[in-house]
């Protein structure tokens, strides 16, 4: 009887040990699953946060570029009236008119920011030469319509220069963030390309002017 009692006790102990071991394994498995879920949620949260940061910066780049586009369009709308006014007094300046027409067409056909910047440089130079010829035509220089258009053009060129600086600043911020680790990994993952700078020579950023006081 004693031996049977001992055997019975051992069996119960073994059963309890097995049961406790199974319980421990279940707890460990549950803990691992919870840890994996937390890691996944943390990763997803990081990805979403990084993506949203890139989206915000990308939108700022696009908005700044649209400001340049607005001012370029404003200048483009002024050019026909300005050219026609000058033609009324200096129709023989065909080369300048052709240069402006070519530069304007190039601007309209620009497909990238770089091409747009180059066309802007060319058009600004052509318009500078157009305003400068007023020195050779006193009647043109004193014409009220020409003076008004020249003033509007100068103001628009100023706004283009400011918009260009603002855009390049925002583009620089975007590119700096997008190149930093680990943001560069997310930028490549989601297809964010580096922002192209609106680069032009110093001559292109100068406002076309003409002295009406001489």
PyMOL commands that set and color helices and strands:
alter all, ss='L'
color gray80, all
select helices_A, chain A and resi 2-90+94-108+113-136+138-142+144-179+183-189+202-205
alter helices_A, ss='H'
color red, helices_A
deselect
rebuild
show_as cartoon
